[in-house]
Amino acid sequence: MFEPVNKKPVPPIGPKNAKIVIVGEAPARAEVDKMIPFQGGAGKELNSWLEHAGLRRQDIYITNLLPWRSPRNKIVDFCVKKREAEEAYQEYLPSLREQYPDFPWPEKYTWKHIGQAGAYLHPKYLYRLPELRDEILRVNPNLVIPMGNAACWGTIGQTGISKIRGTVTWTENPEGYKALPITHPMAVLRNYSDRPICLLHTQKAEKESHEPGFYRPERHILIDPTLEEIEDFYHTYFKKAKYCGLDIETIPHRQIITMVGFSADETHAVVVPFADSRQPDGSYWTTPETERQAWEWVKTFCQEAAVEKVLQNGLYDLFWLWEQFGITTRGNVHDTLILSRSLQPELPADLGTQGSMFTNEPAWKLMRKKKSAKELE
């Protein structure tokens, strides 16, 4: 672990009643030289994003998770291995509780790494968590924008910026401020292909900054259906739909389709499961006959030509349904992956990216526990 280069911390800047708070990770040389966050190359890149979105930097409160620069300009320099962090935490815990008694300090070091394996923030710097919380509370913004993994770690308790960027969530403050993570500008300077999506996410941030709340779409999804519920969904919703979403999940090396999902509209959907790790034999259906009937319903859904199908990378799904079960799907009209590639070839075409741009869904792949192939065997 390195000691900070600057003894005097780089202070935050911006109006104390700003609608937007931007949280960076830690200052680099240019920030320490000017004692202002986001200077140099990262600052110029950020300024261009804000201008593109119709935002003015002088209207935004800008701060950092840590206000010090490391000799290598890397926030991981303030981190240690997990065991050292756990041991040092017991030494710092009494003073942390004394200085910040209203912060929920756990008995043990429970924080995960800041986005890089083996990089756990040293407990001597953990007091920045309540300090950052209090900064945000004083400003009382409509939106917090954590930039990069470490900033997300310090505000929303998550990392994995490539999965959570552009998705609206809440900070971990008791009041719960709206947050929209965005990739750090310095990371974009290293990988400029990420710039278009950062521009779009900054535009989304501008829209979200007008109000403190946000709308989550209403969803009604059957995930553990009976055969009767599948039949009822078909007649109540599916038969009346003009379009439907179709998606499958697979275990490729075992040649298994684990589930097939159908959405009849923006609100109603059904998932027909086949693999289930909760069951001793790994099958969702209790008998071969009920599983056969479930596949008959999947076939009925797929062959309803009057309901046009919308897929993501549909050739993959359609081939699996045909090759494994002889199901020929009719009414295949739209493929969101192909459309995305055609309209915006400079952007990633995965559903996570599309969802972050066009919806207010959370980062849904982080909302479920992933089952390994071994668990499903």
Secondary structure by P-SEA (a helix, b strand, c coil): cccccccccccccccccccbbbbbccccccccccccccccaaaaaaaaaaaaaccccccbbbbbcccccccccccccccccaaaaaaaaaaaaaaaaaacccccccccccccccccccccccccccaaaaaaaaaaaaacccbbbbccaaaaaaccccccccccccbbbbcccccccbbbbbccaaaaaacccaaaaaaaaaaaaaaacccccccccbbbbbccccaaaaaaaaaaccccccbbbbbbbbccccccccbbbbbccccccccccccccccccccccccaaaaaaaaaaaaaaaacccbbbbbcaaaaaaaaaaaacccccccccccaaaaaaaacccccccaaaaaacccccccccccbbbbcccccc
